[in-house]
Amino acid sequence: MSINSYIAKISVEKHDSKDQFLYDLDKTKSLCEIIHDICKICGMPISSVYGLKMIHTNVNDPTVDTYVSDQTYKNIKHNDCLKIVFSIEYILKSIIFPHINGTRDEPQREIAYDHLKKLAHDSVFIDELVAKQKHLEIVKTFTTDKTLKDEELLALLITICHLFLKGYHDNMSSDLLQRTIDIVRNQSNDVDNVQYALAILHKILINRNIEFIAWKEKIIREIPITCLVPYIRRDDGRKLQYGVLLLINTIIRLCKGDQKRHLIKEMNYTKNREDIYKYIIEEGDMDKKMEHELYVIQTYILSLYNEALNSEVSLNDNNVFKREEFELPEDDIKRLTLLLDFDEVRSSRNNSIENLLTYQQAERFSLASVVSDRSVDSRKSSTVCSPKMRHTSFNIDYENLTINYLTLEALRHYKDNHKKNYCQSQIEERVYEPGIFVTSEKVVKMLAKILDIGLDPPDSKKIFYQPIVFNSSAKNSFFLELFSRTMWLLSRTRREMKVSTIEDYPKLMRALKKQVKMVLNKRPLNFKELTTDMTNLNFDAVLKKWQEEKDAELKELLENHPCIKELREIYLKQNEQYLFQNRLKTLKTGENFHRYIDKKSMVKMFVKLSKNERELLIYDVPKDPNEMELKESINIANITHVAIGKNCKHSIICRSPALAFSIFINHSESQVNFAAQSIKIASIWTDGLNIITDKGRRSDLFSEELETLVEMDLKLQLIELQNVSIPKNPPPIPPLPKPVLPPKPEIVTRRERYSRRPPPEVPKQKN
């Protein structure tokens, strides 16, 4: 490594001044030597009271306004800016600790706590504080001094919070926990103090050290939900609201069994959900962290449905419900009307079907022919056929059909609160099948999966929260109302897709799932907006969305997949050669141009490349095309430069500068000025001239055509891989096979060797 690599050219700001000077920081020296050298240059006494701070101008840099330590000074780069300041050791010894506890000098005490508050965010300061065992004095002051002012208490809380953040929590007194809990429980405390107290409690709860098990139990026991929820109503601190939700979610995650269920039920109180909606969601301006915590609390609230979702009931169990409760009279099945709008108003349970389905004759069409016996013979494609032939491709055991209790409750809610739409769904399911119970079960499970019901712990990255979860009553819960609207949307989507056979049922459910996701991604604030969004979202929008996702996926694959990149390079070289040949072929065919002699004179000419690609032939263009005669021949080897567009002098005379180009012969000894009839012709000819003269420049048209050809080749190669996912990383190379060992030599004892000898031949006796 060269000597220059150890030198960082930086600027240094003088102590108590804005003046700066350039300095070559030598990283081979120690930090102490560098500080002494800088002090000497500034004319300051060489002393241990001085240190260096990084003062980057980039506010997004985490090293802004932080001390330089023996571990970090080697990371200093060119153009960084340092400042001479008092060292951490001097500040701790002379400014902070002599005055933070027990001093009567109020100005000095204020200065001490001000320094502590500013430096507590610096990780180098925290490391130095622990190295000198001064952090225990900070904790002692926090736990014992009951006369601290709000600003002083805040400085101590920030310091303790960063101690836990850095993992410095050994030998902490239990009084620290009690004091922190007391701060949270006291509603009159300053917002910033409560915010950092909540952060400390959260750091304790997520700590895996077994020493904190008792502390965690104490936090869960002494800080109930009722103590934390009031902080949500305070509109003077968005960070405070985030800290409250984070702590509540962490407490719920750590609890198990009945205790966890009790906490979730408490958060599900209408008042608590309304507070979250009113003071957090309705205010808006939330970052991703807040949205994630809302998703987590939503997942916990919706998990109350999990037990009902996983408990099944047989449709033949008359002790739970009567099947006739959900069925319609046979006469009304034949009276399917046009699609109804979703009924927002809760319908009376006493309304008869006769009254619900009374519409003008022009608005109805009869499906009597569909369900009649006569239609079975005339419409072989209909799913209305004999029971033996039903559902050959859709296996449903109607004799032992079960649904979960959540589906049962959702159906009852749909029937009791939106009876018109329920009747329509029931009639359609009787006509098109597979039936209201099967469809409802699938819709409930689909919604449960979309909303992550039963997922514990919730996804650590999702921000898929729904405002209506926090803005709905117990009677009209979000999930049950969403189910009702989804069933209505199913009827509309079925008509838009023209689904009439059971074979198309999976496609219908796939489209419905996409529609629900698209609607929920808009985060409607109330049920009216939810209905409006569903009404405005038709099947065409789903098809468009699918195509956009497919195109985006293909684009990502073509541009960023490592295997495709390698294939792209191959096709890039091949298609470049194809375009080269195309350009040369065009030049050999020839083209008519305008030739500018000067600003006032212009003639027509026909130009083409000779067959041997060594000369550019220029012809006059007379009135009779058959009488063209060669006027000029330019040797390709003499063309030294090709000017394009505004770089040509005659571009101001042309209709467009993009039509102009010139060739320079023997370094501007002479030149020929061209004006093409179109930009495409100009681009092709400039490409061809640059190719035959070995110039690297290519036109925008060349780049576009090359990209189009490469993309077409790649897509053709990927056709065979449709619906097959391509792994992002190549499979690992298997290890080399072990060398084949020669067979072990057979060990033969002397006895075995003797026994294997052939018996001696007995000589034949002569007769």
C-alpha positions in Angstrom: 0.0 0.0 0.0 1.4 3.4 -1.0 2.1 6.1 1.6 -0.6 8.4 0.1 -3.2 5.9 1.1 -2.5 6.6 4.7 -3.0 10.3 4.2 -6.4 12.0 4.4 -6.6 15.5 3.2 -9.1 17.2 5.5 -10.1 20.6 6.9 -9.9 21.4 10.6 -11.9 24.1 12.4 -10.1 25.9 15.1 -11.2 25.9 18.7 -13.9 28.6 19.5 -13.7 29.9 16.0 -15.2 29.2 12.5 -11.8 29.6 10.8 -10.6 26.4 9.0 -7.3 25.3 7.6 -6.2 22.3 5.5 -4.5 19.4 7.1 -2.9 16.1 5.9 -4.0 13.6 8.5 -1.4 10.8 8.8 -3.2 7.6 9.9 0.1 6.0 10.8 0.3 8.3 13.8 -1.7 7.8 17.0 -4.7 10.0 17.7 -2.8 11.7 20.5 0.0 12.6 18.2 -2.4 14.0 15.6 -4.2 16.1 18.2 -0.8 17.5 19.5 0.2 18.3 15.9 -3.0 20.1 15.2 -2.7 22.1 18.4 0.8 23.1 17.5 -0.3 24.3 14.1 -3.1 26.4 15.7 -0.7 27.9 18.2 -2.5 26.2 21.1 -0.9 24.6 24.1 -0.3 20.9 23.8 -2.6 19.4 26.4 -4.8 16.4 27.1 -7.8 18.7 27.5 -8.3 18.8 23.7 -9.9 16.3 21.4 -11.4 16.1 17.9 -14.9 16.0 16.7 -16.3 15.1 13.3 -18.6 17.9 12.0 -19.9 16.6 8.7 -22.2 18.9 6.7 -24.3 15.9 5.6 -27.1 15.8 8.3 -28.0 12.2 7.2 -24.6 11.0 8.2 -24.7 9.2 11.6 -21.2 10.4 12.5 -22.2 14.1 12.5 -21.0 15.9 15.5 -19.4 12.9 17.1 -16.1 12.5 18.9 -13.1 10.9 17.1 -11.8 7.9 19.0 -8.8 5.6 18.7 -11.1 3.1 16.9 -12.7 5.6 14.5 -10.0 8.0 13.4 -8.7 5.6 10.8 -12.1 5.8 9.0 -11.6 9.5 8.3 -11.7 10.2 4.5 -10.7 13.0 2.1 -12.8 16.2 2.5 -13.9 15.4 6.0 -14.1 18.2 8.5 -12.8 18.0 12.1 -13.1 20.5 14.9 -10.8 21.0 17.9 -12.9 20.7 21.1 -12.5 19.9 24.7 -11.9 16.1 25.2 -14.4 13.8 26.8 -12.1 13.2 29.7 -11.9 16.9 30.5 -15.6 17.5 30.2 -16.4 14.5 32.5 -13.8 15.6 35.1 -14.2 19.3 35.0 -17.7 20.2 33.8 -20.2 17.4 34.3 -19.6 15.4 37.5 -18.5 18.2 39.8 -21.8 19.9 39.2 -24.6 17.4 38.4 -25.2 16.3 41.9 -25.3 18.4 45.1 -23.9 21.6 43.7 -25.4 25.0 44.7 -24.0 26.8 41.7 -27.1 26.8 39.5 -25.4 28.2 36.3 -22.7 25.5 36.5 -25.3 22.8 37.1 -27.3 23.9 34.1 -24.1 23.9 32.0 -23.3 20.4 33.2 -26.7 18.9 32.3 -26.7 20.7 29.0 -23.4 19.1 28.1 -24.7 15.7 29.3 -27.8 16.0 27.2 -25.9 16.9 24.0 -23.2 14.3 24.4 -25.5 11.4 25.4 -26.3 10.7 21.8 -22.6 10.2 21.0 -21.6 6.5 21.1 -17.9 7.4 21.7 -19.0 9.5 24.8 -21.1 6.5 26.1 -18.1 4.2 25.7 -15.8 6.6 27.5 -18.4 7.0 30.3 -18.6 3.3 30.9 -14.8 2.8 30.6 -14.3 5.3 33.5 -17.2 3.7 35.5 -19.0 7.1 35.5 -22.3 5.6 34.2 -23.1 4.2 37.6 -23.0 7.7 39.1 -25.4 8.8 36.4 -27.8 6.0 37.4 -27.4 6.8 41.1 -28.2 10.4 40.6 -31.3 9.4 38.5 -32.6 7.1 41.2 -31.8 9.1 44.4 -32.2 12.8 43.5 -35.9 13.6 43.7 -35.4 17.4 43.2 -34.4 17.1 39.5 -35.9 19.6 37.1 -37.5 18.4 33.9 -34.4 19.3 31.7 -32.1 17.6 34.2 -34.2 14.5 34.3 -34.3 14.4 30.5 -30.5 14.5 30.2 -30.2 11.5 32.6 -33.0 9.6 30.8 -31.3 10.1 27.4 -28.0 8.9 28.8 -29.5 5.8 30.4 -31.5 5.0 27.3 -28.3 5.0 25.2 -26.5 2.9 27.8 -29.2 0.2 27.3 -29.0 0.8 23.6 -25.2 0.0 23.7 -25.7 -3.0 26.0 -24.2 -1.4 29.1 -26.8 -2.6 31.6 -24.7 -4.7 34.1 -24.9 -3.9 37.8 -28.0 -1.7 37.3 -30.0 -1.0 40.4 -33.6 -2.1 40.6 -34.4 1.4 41.8 -33.8 2.5 38.2 -36.7 0.4 37.0 -39.0 1.7 39.7 -38.1 5.3 39.0 -38.7 4.8 35.3 -42.1 3.2 35.9 -43.1 6.1 38.2 -42.3 8.5 35.4 -44.6 6.7 33.0 -47.4 6.3 35.6 -47.3 10.0 36.4 -49.5 11.6 33.6 -48.2 15.2 34.5 -44.6 14.5 33.5 -43.0 16.2 30.5 -43.6 14.6 27.1 -39.9 14.1 26.3 -39.3 12.5 29.7 -42.1 10.0 29.3 -40.9 9.3 25.7 -37.4 8.3 26.9 -38.8 6.4 29.9 -41.0 4.3 27.5 -37.9 3.7 25.4 -36.0 2.4 28.4 -38.8 0.1 29.4 -38.9 -1.2 25.8 -35.2 -1.9 25.8 -35.6 -3.9 29.0 -38.5 -5.9 27.6 -36.6 -6.9 24.5 -33.4 -7.8 26.3 -32.7 -11.5 26.3 -30.6 -11.4 29.5 -32.1 -13.7 32.1 -31.3 -11.2 34.8 -34.2 -9.0 33.4 -36.9 -11.7 33.7 -38.1 -10.3 37.0 -37.9 -6.7 35.6 -40.1 -7.7 32.7 -42.7 -9.2 35.0 -42.7 -6.1 37.1 -43.2 -3.9 34.0 -46.1 -6.0 32.8 -47.6 -6.1 36.2 -47.3 -2.4 37.1 -48.0 -0.7 33.8 -51.5 -1.6 32.7 -53.1 -0.6 29.4 -55.1 2.0 31.1 -51.9 3.8 32.2 -50.6 4.0 28.6 -53.7 4.8 26.5 -54.1 8.3 27.8 -50.7 9.2 26.2 -52.2 8.4 22.8 -54.6 11.3 23.3 -51.8 13.8 23.6 -51.3 15.6 20.3 -48.1 17.3 21.3 -45.8 14.3 20.6 -46.0 11.9 17.7 -42.9 10.1 19.0 -44.6 9.7 22.3 -47.6 8.0 20.6 -45.2 5.7 18.7 -43.4 4.8 22.0 -46.8 3.9 23.6 -47.9 1.6 20.7 -44.4 0.0 20.6 -44.5 -0.7 24.4 -48.1 -2.1 24.2 -47.3 -4.4 21.3 -44.1 -5.6 23.1 -46.0 -6.3 26.3 -48.7 -8.3 24.4 -46.1 -10.2 22.5 -44.3 -11.3 25.7 -47.5 -12.4 27.4 -49.0 -15.8 26.9 -52.4 -17.5 27.3 -55.2 -15.8 29.1 -53.1 -12.8 30.1 -52.3 -12.1 26.5 -56.0 -12.5 25.5 -57.1 -10.2 28.2 -54.7 -7.5 27.1 -55.9 -7.8 23.5 -59.5 -7.6 24.5 -58.6 -4.5 26.5 -57.1 -2.9 23.4 -60.2 -3.9 21.5 -62.4 -1.7 23.6 -64.2 0.8 21.4 -62.8 3.8 23.3 -59.2 2.6 22.9 -59.6 2.0 19.2 -61.4 5.3 18.7 -58.5 7.1 20.4 -56.0 5.4 18.1 -58.1 6.4 15.1 -58.7 10.0 16.2 -55.3 11.0 17.5 -53.0 9.0 15.3 -54.6 7.8 12.0 -56.9 10.8 11.4 -54.0 13.2 12.0 -52.0 11.6 9.2 -48.3 12.3 8.6 -47.1 8.8 9.8 -43.8 7.2 9.1 -43.2 3.6 8.3 -42.5 2.7 11.9 -45.8 4.0 13.2 -47.7 2.3 10.3 -46.0 -1.0 11.3 -47.0 -0.7 14.9 -50.6 0.0 13.8 -50.4 -3.2 11.7 -49.2 -5.1 14.7 -51.9 -3.9 17.1 -54.5 -4.6 14.3 -53.2 -8.2 13.9 -53.5 -8.7 17.7 -57.1 -7.4 17.7 -58.2 -9.5 14.7 -56.6 -12.5 16.4 -59.6 -12.6 18.6 -61.3 -14.3 15.6 -58.7 -17.0 15.5 -60.4 -19.5 17.8 -63.7 -19.2 15.8 -61.7 -19.5 12.6 -60.2 -22.8 13.7 -63.3 -24.3 15.2 -65.5 -26.2 12.8 -69.2 -27.1 12.9 -71.0 -29.7 10.8 -73.9 -28.4 8.6 -75.9 -31.4 9.9 -75.5 -30.4 13.5 -78.9 -29.0 14.3 -77.8 -28.1 17.9 -75.7 -25.2 16.5 -78.0 -23.8 13.8 -80.9 -24.7 11.6 -79.9 -25.0 8.0 -83.3 -23.7 7.0 -82.4 -20.4 8.6 -80.1 -19.6 5.7 -82.2 -21.1 2.9 -84.7 -19.3 0.7 -88.1 -20.7 -0.5 -87.9 -22.6 -3.8 -90.2 -20.1 -5.5 -87.8 -17.2 -4.9 -84.8 -19.0 -6.4 -86.2 -18.4 -9.9 -86.5 -14.6 -9.3 -82.9 -13.4 -9.7 -82.8 -9.7 -10.3 -80.2 -7.4 -11.8 -77.2 -6.7 -9.6 -78.2 -4.7 -6.5 -76.2 -1.9 -5.1 -74.7 -2.7 -1.7 -77.2 -2.0 1.1 -75.5 0.3 3.6 -78.6 0.6 5.7 -79.3 -2.2 8.1 -82.4 -4.0 6.9 -85.1 -5.3 9.3 -85.1 -9.0 10.0 -88.9 -9.0 9.5 -88.7 -8.0 5.8 -90.1 -10.7 3.6 -88.3 -11.9 0.5 -91.4 -10.9 -1.5 -90.9 -7.3 -0.4 -87.2 -7.4 -0.8 -87.4 -8.5 -4.4 -90.2 -6.3 -5.7 -88.7 -4.3 -8.5 -90.1 -3.0 -11.7 -90.6 -5.6 -14.4 -88.2 -4.0 -16.8 -85.4 -4.3 -14.2 -85.7 -8.0 -13.7 -85.0 -11.0 -15.8 -86.2 -14.5 -15.0 -83.9 -17.5 -14.6 -86.8 -19.9 -14.5 -85.6 -21.5 -17.7 -82.1 -22.0 -16.2 -83.4 -24.0 -13.2 -86.2 -25.8 -15.0 -86.0 -29.4 -16.1 -86.4 -28.4 -19.8 -83.1 -26.4 -19.6 -81.1 -29.4 -18.7 -81.4 -30.9 -22.2 -80.9 -27.6 -24.1 -77.9 -26.3 -22.1 -75.4 -29.0 -21.6 -72.8 -26.5 -20.4 -74.9 -25.5 -17.4 -73.9 -26.7 -14.0 -77.6 -27.3 -13.1 -77.6 -31.0 -13.7 -78.3 -34.2 -11.8 -76.6 -34.6 -8.4 -74.6 -37.5 -9.6 -72.9 -35.4 -12.2 -72.3 -32.3 -10.1 -68.8 -31.2 -9.1 -66.8 -33.8 -11.0 -63.9 -31.3 -11.0 -64.7 -29.6 -7.8 -64.5 -32.1 -5.0 -67.0 -31.2 -2.2 -68.4 -33.8 0.2 -71.8 -32.3 0.8 -72.8 -35.1 3.2 -70.0 -34.2 5.7 -69.6 -30.5 4.9 -68.2 -28.4 7.7 -67.7 -24.7 8.1 -66.0 -22.7 10.9 -67.8 -20.7 13.5 -66.5 -17.5 12.1 -68.1 -18.3 8.7 -71.4 -19.0 10.5 -71.3 -15.7 12.4 -70.3 -13.8 9.2 -73.3 -15.4 7.3 -75.7 -14.4 10.1 -74.4 -10.9 10.1 -74.7 -10.7 6.3 -78.2 -12.1 6.5 -79.4 -9.9 9.4 -77.8 -6.6 8.3 -77.8 -6.7 4.5 -80.7 -8.9 3.7 -81.2 -7.8 0.1 -77.7 -8.5 -0.9 -77.7 -11.8 1.1 -80.8 -13.0 -0.8 -79.0 -12.1 -4.1 -75.9 -14.1 -3.0 -78.0 -17.0 -1.9 -80.0 -17.2 -5.2 -76.8 -16.9 -7.3 -75.0 -19.6 -5.3 -78.1 -21.9 -5.8 -78.0 -21.3 -9.5 -74.2 -21.2 -10.2 -73.0 -23.3 -7.2 -71.1 -24.4 -5.2 -73.5 -23.0 -2.6 -73.6 -20.2 0.0 -71.8 -22.2 2.7 -68.9 -23.3 0.5 -68.4 -19.9 -1.0 -68.7 -18.2 2.4 -66.1 -20.5 3.9 -63.7 -19.8 1.1 -64.2 -16.0 1.4 -63.7 -16.0 5.2 -60.5 -18.0 4.9 -59.3 -15.7 2.1 -60.0 -12.6 4.2 -58.3 -14.2 7.2 -55.2 -14.8 5.2 -55.1 -11.3 3.8 -55.5 -9.8 7.3 -53.0 -12.2 8.9 -55.5 -13.5 11.4 -53.8 -16.0 13.7 -50.3 -14.9 12.7 -48.3 -14.8 15.9 -45.9 -13.0 16.1 -47.1 -10.5 13.4 -44.9 -9.9 10.3 -41.9 -7.8 11.3 -41.9 -5.6 8.1 -45.6 -5.2 7.1 -47.4 -1.9 7.3 -50.8 -3.3 6.1 -53.0 -1.6 8.6 -56.7 -0.7 8.0 -58.1 2.5 9.6 -61.6 1.0 9.7 -60.4 -1.6 12.3 -60.1 1.3 14.7 -63.1 3.2 13.4 -65.9 0.5 13.7 -68.3 -0.5 16.5 -68.7 -3.8 18.2 -72.0 -4.4 16.4 -70.6 -3.6 12.9 -67.2 -5.0 13.2 -64.7 -4.5 10.4 -64.3 -8.2 9.5 -68.0 -9.0 9.4 -68.7 -5.9 7.3 -65.8 -6.6 5.0 -67.2 -10.1 4.5 -70.6 -8.8 3.6 -69.2 -6.4 1.0 -66.9 -9.1 -0.4 -69.8 -11.4 -0.9 -71.6 -8.6 -2.8 -68.4 -7.9 -4.8 -68.3 -11.6 -5.7 -71.7 -11.4 -7.3 -70.6 -8.4 -9.4 -67.3 -10.0 -10.4 -69.0 -13.2 -11.4 -71.1 -11.2 -13.8 -68.2 -9.2 -15.2 -66.2 -12.4 -15.8 -69.3 -14.2 -17.1 -68.6 -17.2 -14.9 -71.3 -19.8 -15.2 -69.5 -23.1 -14.7 -67.9 -24.6 -11.6 -64.6 -25.0 -13.5 -64.1 -21.3 -13.6 -64.8 -20.9 -9.8 -61.1 -20.9 -8.8 -60.4 -18.1 -11.4 -63.3 -16.1 -9.9 -61.9 -16.5 -6.3 -58.4 -15.4 -7.5 -59.8 -12.3 -9.1 -61.9 -11.6 -6.0 -58.8 -11.9 -3.8 -56.9 -9.4 -5.9 -59.8 -7.0 -5.8 -60.0 -7.1 -2.0 -56.3 -6.5 -1.7 -56.4 -3.5 -4.1 -59.3 -2.0 -2.2 -57.6 -2.5 1.2 -54.3 -1.0 -0.1 -56.2 2.3 -0.5 -56.9 2.2 3.3 -60.5 3.5 3.3 -61.3 5.5 6.5 -64.9 4.3 6.9 -67.4 1.8 5.5 -68.8 4.2 3.1 -65.4 4.7 1.5 -64.9 1.0 1.5 -68.1 0.5 -0.4 -67.3 3.3 -2.9 -63.8 1.8 -3.6 -65.3 -1.6 -4.2 -67.9 -0.2 -6.5 -65.3 1.7 -8.5 -63.0 -1.3 -8.9 -64.2 -3.6 -11.7 -62.6 -6.7 -13.2 -60.9 -4.6 -15.9 -58.9 -2.8 -13.3 -57.8 -6.2 -11.9 -56.7 -7.3 -15.4 -54.8 -4.1 -15.8 -53.1 -4.5 -12.4 -52.1 -8.1 -13.2 -50.6 -7.0 -16.4 -48.7 -4.2 -14.7 -47.3 -6.6 -12.1 -46.4 -9.1 -14.8 -44.6 -6.4 -16.8 -42.8 -5.2 -13.7 -41.7 -8.7 -12.8 -40.5 -9.3 -16.3 -38.6 -6.0 -16.4 -37.0 -6.8 -13.1 -36.0 -10.2 -14.3 -34.5 -8.9 -17.6 -32.6 -6.1 -16.0 -31.3 -7.5 -12.7 -31.3 -11.2 -12.7 -27.6 -12.4 -12.8 -28.3 -15.3 -15.2 -30.3 -13.1 -17.6 -27.5 -10.5 -17.5 -25.0 -13.1 -18.7 -27.4 -14.0 -21.5 -28.0 -10.4 -22.3 -24.3 -9.8 -23.0 -24.3 -12.6 -25.5 -27.3 -11.3 -27.4 -25.9 -7.7 -27.2 -22.8 -8.7 -29.2 -24.8 -10.8 -31.7 -27.4 -8.0 -32.3 -24.7 -5.4 -32.6 -23.3 -7.3 -35.6 -26.8 -7.6 -37.1 -27.3 -3.8 -36.8 -23.8 -3.2 -38.3 -24.7 -5.3 -41.3 -28.1 -3.5 -41.6 -26.3 -0.1 -41.6 -23.8 -1.2 -44.2 -26.5 -2.7 -46.4 -28.4 0.6 -46.3 -25.3 2.6 -47.2 -24.6 0.2 -50.2 -28.2 0.7 -51.4 -27.8 4.5 -51.4 -29.9 7.5 -50.5 -30.8 10.9 -51.9 -29.5 13.9 -49.8 -29.3 17.6 -50.1 -25.7 18.9 -50.2 -25.0 22.3 -48.9 -22.1 24.1 -50.7 -22.5 27.3 -48.7 -25.3 29.2 -47.0 -27.1 30.0 -50.3 -26.4 27.1 -52.6 -27.8 23.6 -52.2 -27.8 20.7 -54.6 -29.3 17.2 -54.7 -27.0 14.2 -54.7 -27.3 10.5 -54.5 -24.7 8.8 -52.2 -23.9 5.2 -51.7 -21.1 3.0 -50.4 -19.1 0.9 -52.9 -19.4 -2.8 -52.8 -15.9 -3.3 -51.5 -16.7 -0.8 -48.7 -13.6 1.3 -49.5 -15.2 4.3 -51.3 -18.2 6.7 -50.8 -19.6 7.4 -54.2 -21.5 10.7 -54.8 -23.7 11.2 -57.9 -25.5 14.2 -59.3 -29.2 13.8 -59.4 -30.5 15.0 -62.9 -34.1 15.2 -64.0 -33.8 11.8 -65.5 -32.8 9.3 -62.8 -31.2 7.0 -65.5 -28.7 9.6 -66.4 -26.9 9.9 -63.1 -23.1 10.2 -63.4 -20.5 9.9 -60.8 -19.3 13.3 -59.6 -17.0 12.5 -56.7 -15.5 9.5 -55.0 -14.2 9.7 -51.4 -11.8 7.2 -50.0 -13.1 5.8 -46.7 -9.6 5.8 -45.3 -9.5 9.6 -45.7 -12.6 10.3 -43.7 -11.3 11.4 -40.3 -14.4 12.7 -38.6 -18.2 12.6 -38.7 -20.0 15.6 -37.3 -23.7 15.3 -36.3 -26.5 17.8 -35.6 -25.6 21.2 -34.1 -21.9 20.4 -34.5 -22.4 21.1 -38.2 -22.3 24.6 -39.6 -25.2 24.1 -41.9 -27.5 22.8 -39.1 -29.1 26.2 -38.8 -30.2 26.1 -42.4 -31.8 22.7 -42.2 -35.4 22.2 -41.1 -34.1 20.4 -38.0 -30.5 20.2 -36.7 -31.0 16.4 -36.3 -31.2 16.1 -40.1 -27.7 17.5 -40.6 -24.4 15.7 -40.6 -21.0 16.3 -42.2 -17.9 14.2 -43.1 -14.4 15.7 -42.8 -11.7 14.6 -45.1 -8.0 14.6 -44.1 -8.6 16.6 -40.9 -10.8 19.3 -42.3 -9.0 19.7 -45.6 -12.4 19.5 -47.1 -15.9 18.4 -46.0 -19.2 17.3 -47.4 -22.4 18.6 -45.7 -25.4 16.4 -45.8 -29.1 17.1 -45.0 -31.3 13.9 -44.7 -35.0 13.7 -45.5 -35.8 12.3 -42.0 -34.1 11.8 -38.6 -34.2 8.0 -39.1 -32.2 8.2 -42.4 -29.7 10.6 -40.7 -29.3 8.3 -37.8 -28.8 5.2 -39.9 -26.2 6.9 -42.2 -24.2 8.5 -39.3 -24.2 5.0 -37.7 -22.9 3.5 -40.9 -20.3 6.1 -41.5 -19.0 5.7 -37.9 -18.9 1.9 -38.3 -16.8 2.0 -41.5 -14.5 4.6 -40.1 -14.1 2.8 -36.8 -15.7 5.5 -34.6 -17.4 4.4 -31.4 -20.3 6.8 -31.4 -23.8 5.4 -32.1 -27.2 7.2 -32.5 -30.1 7.0 -30.2 -32.0 5.0 -32.8 -29.2 2.4 -32.8 -29.4 2.0 -29.0 -33.2 1.7 -29.1 -33.1 -0.9 -31.9 -30.4 -2.8 -30.1 -32.3 -2.8 -26.8 -35.5 -3.9 -28.6 -33.7 -6.8 -30.4 -32.0 -8.0 -27.2 -35.2 -7.8 -25.2 -37.1 -9.8 -27.9 -34.4 -12.5 -27.9 -34.5 -12.7 -24.1 -38.3 -13.0 -24.1 -38.2 -15.7 -26.7 -35.7 -17.6 -24.5 -38.0 -17.2 -21.5 -41.1 -18.4 -23.2 -40.4 -22.0 -22.3 -39.9 -20.9 -18.7 -43.4 -19.3 -18.3 -44.8 -19.9 -14.8 -41.5 -21.4 -13.7 -39.6 -19.3 -11.2 -36.0 -18.6 -12.0 -33.8 -18.7 -8.8 -31.8 -15.4 -8.3 -28.6 -17.3 -7.4 -27.2 -20.2 -9.3 -27.2 -23.6 -7.5 -24.1 -24.3 -5.5 -21.3 -26.2 -7.3 -21.2 -29.7 -6.0 -17.9 -30.8 -4.4 -15.5 -32.7 -6.6 -15.9 -36.5 -6.3 -13.5 -38.3 -4.1 -10.7 -40.1 -6.0 -11.4 -43.8 -6.6 -9.2 -45.8 -4.3 -7.6 -49.0 -5.8 -8.9 -52.2 -4.2 -7.1 -53.4 -1.2 -4.7 -56.3 -2.0 -6.1 -59.7 -0.8 -4.2 -61.1 2.1 -3.7 -64.8 1.7 -2.2 -66.9 4.4 0.3 -69.6 3.7 -2.2 -72.3 4.4 -4.8 -70.7 2.0 -2.1 -70.3 -0.6 -1.2 -74.0 -0.2 -4.8 -75.1 -0.3 -5.4 -73.2 -3.5 -2.6 -75.0 -5.3 -3.9 -77.5 -7.8 -3.4 -81.1 -6.8 -0.3 -82.8 -8.2 -0.9 -84.7 -11.3 -0.8 -88.5 -10.8 1.3 -90.0 -13.6 -0.6 -92.5 -15.6 0.5 -96.1 -15.4 1.6 -97.8 -18.5 -0.3 -100.9 -19.4 
